[in-house]
Amino acid sequence: MPCVDRQSRPKMTVEPDRDAPRGSPVPVGPTPGWRLCVAPMLDWTDRHCRYFHRLLTRHTRLYTEMVTTGALLRGDAARHLAFNDEEHPVALQLGGSEPDELAACARLAQRWGYDEVNLNCGCPSERVQRGAFGACLMAEPSLVADAVRAMRDATDLPVTVKHRIGIGRDESYGFVRDFVGAIADAGCEVFIVHARNAWLQGLSPKENREIPPLRYEIVGRLAADFPALRFVVNGGVTDDAQLDAHLRRFGGAMVGREAYHRPWWLADWDVRHLGAVASPATDRDAIERHMVVYMARQAAQGVPWPHVARHMLGLMNGRPGARRWRQVWSDHRLRDDPPEVVWRRAREMLQPAAALA
């Protein structure tokens, strides 16, 4: 499906500050870099997921789900922008194409205390194509450059771009090289590169993560041709051996669904890959208990505990009783019970950790 004609889209009135938080903005957290990142994933990497991931790794960079400029400028901005202080460093990923709207949202990101603003130039979904943004934008590098300039003028935060290595079946290196060159001229210094083409017709978003071939060598050529820029590789990363190889070659690596489905993997990242002397997470039982306390706190604010628990269902993978443990935490018949009660039921399904030695 081709991108829509942006000339037919109505311009929206930008009101950049009307949804800003009351009082002083949240202080911007540390920005240790992009060596390891968890990818923005729609419907998954909400603030509860990011809180959970932060219990497992202190220094990995976390990303919001993609938030459209329309949702922030015409909708409930607070619902999309609120996050926990513990999440730093955390980046806001934006979906949009109008430079003035993206600039207004970048200002909101800074006021709310985010550590980075990232522009989505890689999503291939039909809904995103109808909005004329995401992977469509790779065909309009001058527009993306204008958007990056506008965002950089609007905020002191790093402005980064996440993109594919091409669109459609065209696998020419020159296409992505020229795209990166144009955006770099606008001041972008960090590029997160999903090392697959985005096929805009004939594939679902899921198939677009699996069928177009991975070509890490293209990211390597970009890194060689633009040595002053930082390239973070994304796509197909499932184990430490791959991470080790990517981190020797590139400026960073971003992991998506494997991090979500196998979260305990993250507990090794700080020490193995990020130079920390100790991991924040050494005991899965303690992480679960911490999440129970968090769920109770959220429930007191009107957030049903299943909205939180769904993100930790992979925590006990590989442990005897894990399947029955997951069944308890995903049993919506228990949704009206307090998290503490559900936790006690779930604990009964697991073999004690001490018995596993």
C-alpha positions as CSV (number, residue, x, y, z in Angstrom):
1,M,0.0,0.0,0.0
2,P,1.6,3.3,-1.0
3,C,1.9,6.2,1.4
4,V,-0.9,8.7,1.2
5,D,-0.6,12.1,-0.4
6,R,0.4,14.4,2.4
7,Q,-1.0,17.4,0.6
8,S,-4.5,16.1,1.2
9,R,-4.0,15.9,5.0
10,P,-5.4,18.7,7.0
11,K,-2.9,20.7,9.1
12,M,-3.5,20.7,12.8
13,T,-3.3,23.6,15.1
14,V,-0.2,23.1,17.4
15,E,-0.6,23.9,21.1
16,P,2.7,22.7,22.4
17,D,2.4,23.4,26.2
18,R,-1.2,22.9,27.1
19,D,-0.7,19.3,28.4
20,A,2.6,19.9,30.2
21,P,2.8,18.7,33.8
22,R,2.1,21.1,36.6
23,G,5.0,22.6,38.5
24,S,8.6,21.9,37.7
25,P,9.5,19.4,35.1
26,V,10.9,16.0,36.1
27,P,14.8,16.3,36.1
28,V,16.3,14.7,33.0
29,G,18.1,11.5,34.1
30,P,21.5,10.1,33.2
31,T,22.3,9.5,29.5
32,P,25.0,6.7,29.5
33,G,24.6,6.2,25.7
34,W,23.1,3.7,23.4
35,R,25.3,0.6,23.9
36,L,22.2,-1.5,24.8
37,C,18.6,-0.6,24.2
38,V,15.2,-2.3,24.4
39,A,13.2,-1.5,21.3
40,P,10.0,0.5,21.2
41,M,7.2,-2.0,20.8
42,L,3.6,-1.0,20.3
43,D,1.2,-2.3,23.0
44,W,4.2,-3.7,24.9
45,T,6.7,-1.1,26.1
46,D,4.4,1.0,28.2
47,R,5.5,2.5,31.5
48,H,4.7,-0.7,33.5
49,C,6.9,-2.8,31.1
50,R,9.7,-0.2,31.4
51,Y,9.5,-0.2,35.2
52,F,9.8,-4.0,35.1
53,H,12.8,-3.9,32.8
54,R,14.5,-1.3,34.9
55,L,14.4,-3.8,37.8
56,L,16.5,-6.1,35.7
57,T,19.0,-3.6,34.2
58,R,19.9,-0.2,35.4
59,H,21.8,1.1,32.4
60,T,20.0,-0.2,29.3
61,R,18.2,2.6,27.4
62,L,14.5,2.1,27.3
63,Y,12.0,3.4,24.7
64,T,8.3,4.2,24.9
65,E,5.8,2.7,22.4
66,M,5.5,4.9,19.3
67,V,3.3,7.9,20.2
68,T,1.8,9.9,17.3
69,T,2.0,13.6,17.3
70,G,-1.8,13.7,17.0
71,A,-2.2,11.7,20.2
72,L,-0.1,14.3,22.0
73,L,-1.3,17.5,20.5
74,R,-5.0,16.6,20.2
75,G,-5.5,13.8,22.8
76,D,-4.6,13.0,26.4
77,A,-0.9,13.9,26.4
78,A,-0.5,13.0,30.1
79,R,-1.7,9.4,29.5
80,H,1.0,8.9,26.9
81,L,3.8,10.9,28.5
82,A,3.6,9.9,32.2
83,F,6.4,7.6,33.4
84,N,8.2,6.5,36.5
85,D,11.3,8.3,37.6
86,E,13.1,4.9,37.9
87,E,12.9,4.5,34.1
88,H,15.8,6.8,33.2
89,P,17.4,6.7,30.7
90,V,14.1,6.6,28.7
91,A,13.4,7.9,25.2
92,L,10.1,9.1,23.7
93,Q,9.5,7.7,20.2
94,L,7.4,9.9,18.0
95,G,5.4,9.0,14.9
96,G,4.7,11.9,12.6
97,S,5.9,13.8,9.6
98,E,5.0,17.5,10.1
99,P,8.1,19.4,11.4
100,D,6.1,21.9,13.4
101,E,4.1,19.2,15.1
102,L,7.2,17.1,15.8
103,A,8.9,20.2,17.3
104,A,6.0,20.8,19.6
105,C,6.1,17.2,20.8
106,A,9.9,17.4,21.3
107,R,9.2,20.4,23.6
108,L,6.7,18.3,25.5
109,A,9.3,15.5,25.8
110,Q,11.8,17.9,27.4
111,R,9.2,19.3,29.8
112,W,8.1,15.8,30.9
113,G,11.7,14.8,31.6
114,Y,12.6,12.4,28.8
115,D,16.2,11.8,27.9
116,E,15.9,11.5,24.1
117,V,13.4,12.1,21.3
118,N,13.4,9.4,18.6
119,L,11.6,9.7,15.2
120,N,10.1,6.5,13.8
121,C,11.1,6.1,10.2
122,G,10.8,2.3,10.2
123,C,7.3,1.2,11.0
124,P,5.7,-0.4,7.9
125,S,2.1,-1.0,9.1
126,E,-0.8,0.1,6.8
127,R,-2.2,2.3,9.6
128,V,1.1,4.2,9.8
129,Q,1.3,4.4,6.0
130,R,-2.1,6.0,5.9
131,G,-0.7,8.7,8.2
132,A,2.2,9.2,5.8
133,F,4.9,8.5,8.4
134,G,7.0,5.6,9.7
135,A,8.9,3.8,6.9
136,C,7.3,6.0,4.3
137,L,9.5,8.8,5.4
138,M,12.6,7.1,4.1
139,A,11.4,8.1,0.6
140,E,11.4,11.8,1.8
141,P,14.8,12.5,3.3
142,S,14.5,16.2,2.9
143,L,11.3,16.2,4.9
144,V,12.9,14.1,7.7
145,A,15.8,16.5,7.7
146,D,13.5,19.4,8.2
147,A,11.8,17.5,11.0
148,V,15.1,16.8,12.7
149,R,16.2,20.4,12.4
150,A,12.8,21.6,13.9
151,M,13.1,19.2,16.8
152,R,16.7,20.1,17.5
153,D,15.7,23.7,17.5
154,A,12.9,23.0,20.0
155,T,14.8,20.9,22.6
156,D,18.2,20.3,24.1
157,L,17.6,16.6,24.1
158,P,19.3,14.2,21.7
159,V,17.2,13.8,18.6
160,T,17.7,10.3,17.0
161,V,16.1,8.5,14.1
162,K,15.1,4.8,13.9
163,H,14.8,3.5,10.3
164,R,15.2,0.5,8.0
165,I,17.9,-0.1,5.4
166,G,15.5,0.4,2.6
167,I,11.9,0.2,1.5
168,G,10.3,-2.3,-0.9
169,R,12.5,-4.7,-2.8
170,D,15.1,-2.1,-3.7
171,E,18.2,-3.3,-1.8
172,S,20.6,-0.7,-3.2
173,Y,23.0,0.7,-0.6
174,G,22.9,4.1,-2.1
175,F,19.3,4.6,-1.0
176,V,20.0,4.3,2.7
177,R,23.4,6.0,2.4
178,D,21.8,9.1,0.9
179,F,19.0,9.0,3.5
180,V,21.5,8.9,6.4
181,G,23.6,11.6,4.8
182,A,20.7,14.0,4.5
183,I,19.6,13.5,8.1
184,A,23.1,13.8,9.4
185,D,23.4,17.1,7.6
186,A,20.4,18.2,9.7
187,G,22.3,17.4,12.9
188,C,21.3,13.9,13.8
189,E,24.2,11.9,15.2
190,V,22.6,8.6,16.4
191,F,20.8,6.3,14.0
192,I,19.1,3.1,15.1
193,V,19.0,0.8,12.1
194,H,16.7,-2.1,11.7
195,A,18.8,-4.2,9.3
196,R,15.9,-5.2,7.1
197,N,14.0,-3.5,4.3
198,A,10.5,-2.5,5.0
199,W,8.1,-4.0,2.4
200,L,5.2,-1.6,2.3
201,Q,2.9,-3.9,0.3
202,G,2.1,-7.5,0.8
203,L,3.4,-8.1,4.3
204,S,2.0,-7.7,7.8
205,P,4.1,-5.9,10.4
206,K,5.0,-9.3,11.9
207,E,6.1,-10.6,8.5
208,N,8.1,-7.4,8.0
209,R,10.1,-8.4,11.1
210,E,10.8,-11.9,9.7
211,I,10.7,-12.1,5.9
212,P,12.9,-9.3,4.5
213,P,16.4,-10.7,4.9
214,L,18.7,-9.3,7.7
215,R,21.7,-7.5,6.1
216,Y,23.9,-6.4,8.9
217,E,26.7,-5.7,6.4
218,I,24.7,-2.6,5.2
219,V,24.9,-1.2,8.7
220,G,28.6,-1.9,8.7
221,R,29.0,0.0,5.5
222,L,27.1,3.0,7.0
223,A,29.4,2.9,10.0
224,A,32.4,2.9,7.8
225,D,31.2,5.7,5.5
226,F,30.0,7.9,8.4
227,P,32.6,7.3,11.2
228,A,31.5,10.4,13.1
229,L,28.0,9.0,13.6
230,R,26.8,6.4,16.0
231,F,24.9,3.4,14.5
232,V,22.8,1.1,16.8
233,V,21.9,-2.1,15.1
234,N,18.5,-3.7,15.5
235,G,16.8,-6.8,14.2
236,G,17.1,-10.6,14.9
237,V,19.2,-10.3,18.1
238,T,18.4,-13.3,20.3
239,D,21.5,-14.2,22.4
240,D,24.7,-13.0,24.0
241,A,26.9,-14.3,21.2
242,Q,25.1,-12.0,18.8
243,L,25.2,-9.1,21.2
244,D,28.9,-9.6,21.7
245,A,29.5,-9.6,17.9
246,H,27.4,-6.5,17.3
247,L,28.9,-4.5,20.2
248,R,32.4,-5.1,18.8
249,R,31.3,-3.8,15.5
250,F,28.7,-1.1,16.1
251,G,28.0,1.7,18.4
252,G,25.2,-0.2,20.1
253,A,22.5,-2.9,19.8
254,M,18.8,-2.7,20.3
255,V,16.8,-5.9,21.2
256,G,13.1,-6.2,20.8
257,R,10.8,-9.1,21.3
258,E,13.4,-11.5,22.7
259,A,13.9,-9.0,25.5
260,Y,10.2,-8.9,26.2
261,H,9.6,-12.7,26.0
262,R,12.8,-13.6,27.9
263,P,13.2,-10.8,30.4
264,W,15.6,-12.6,32.8
265,W,18.2,-12.3,30.0
266,L,18.3,-8.6,30.8
267,A,19.6,-9.3,34.3
268,D,23.1,-10.2,32.8
269,W,23.4,-7.1,30.6
270,D,24.7,-4.6,33.1
271,V,27.7,-6.7,34.1
272,R,28.4,-8.6,30.8
273,H,27.9,-5.7,28.4
274,L,27.7,-2.4,30.2
275,G,30.7,-2.5,32.6
276,A,28.8,-2.6,35.9
277,V,30.3,-4.4,38.8
278,A,27.0,-6.0,39.9
279,S,23.6,-6.7,38.5
280,P,20.6,-5.0,40.1
281,A,18.7,-8.4,39.8
282,T,20.1,-11.6,41.2
283,D,16.9,-13.3,42.3
284,R,13.7,-13.8,40.2
285,D,11.6,-14.3,43.2
286,A,12.7,-10.9,44.6
287,I,11.9,-9.2,41.2
288,E,8.4,-10.8,41.3
289,R,7.9,-9.6,44.9
290,H,8.9,-6.1,43.9
291,M,6.4,-6.1,41.0
292,V,3.7,-7.2,43.5
293,V,4.4,-4.1,45.6
294,Y,4.3,-2.0,42.4
295,M,1.0,-3.6,41.3
296,A,-0.6,-2.8,44.6
297,R,0.6,0.8,44.3
298,Q,-0.8,1.1,40.8
299,A,-4.1,-0.5,41.9
300,A,-4.5,2.2,44.5
301,Q,-4.3,4.7,41.6
302,G,-7.0,2.8,39.6
303,V,-4.7,0.6,37.3
304,P,-5.9,-3.0,37.3
305,W,-3.1,-5.3,38.2
306,P,-3.4,-7.4,35.0
307,H,-2.3,-4.3,33.0
308,V,1.0,-4.6,34.9
309,A,1.4,-8.4,35.3
310,R,1.2,-9.2,31.6
311,H,4.7,-7.8,31.1
312,M,6.4,-10.2,33.5
313,L,4.9,-13.5,32.3
314,G,8.2,-14.6,30.9
315,L,10.1,-14.0,34.1
316,M,10.1,-17.6,35.3
317,N,10.8,-19.2,31.9
318,G,12.8,-22.4,32.3
319,R,11.9,-22.9,36.0
320,P,9.7,-25.9,37.0
321,G,6.1,-24.8,37.4
322,A,6.6,-21.7,35.2
323,R,3.6,-22.6,33.0
324,R,1.2,-22.9,35.9
325,W,2.7,-19.7,37.4
326,R,1.9,-17.9,34.2
327,Q,-1.6,-19.2,34.2
328,V,-2.3,-17.8,37.6
329,W,-0.9,-14.3,36.7
330,S,-2.9,-14.3,33.4
331,D,-6.1,-15.6,34.9
332,H,-8.6,-12.7,34.6
333,R,-11.0,-14.5,36.9
334,L,-8.7,-13.3,39.6
335,R,-8.6,-9.7,38.4
336,D,-10.6,-8.4,41.4
337,D,-8.4,-10.1,43.9
338,P,-5.5,-8.0,45.4
339,P,-2.1,-8.6,43.8
340,E,-0.8,-10.0,47.1
341,V,-3.5,-12.7,47.0
342,V,-2.7,-13.6,43.4
343,W,1.0,-13.7,44.2
344,R,0.5,-16.2,46.9
345,R,-1.5,-18.5,44.5
346,A,1.2,-18.1,41.9
347,R,4.0,-19.0,44.4
348,E,2.3,-22.3,45.0
349,M,2.8,-23.3,41.4
350,L,6.6,-22.9,41.5
351,Q,9.2,-25.2,42.8
352,P,11.3,-23.3,45.4
353,A,14.4,-21.8,43.9
354,A,16.6,-23.5,46.6
355,A,15.3,-26.9,45.5
356,L,16.7,-26.4,41.9
357,A,20.3,-26.6,42.9
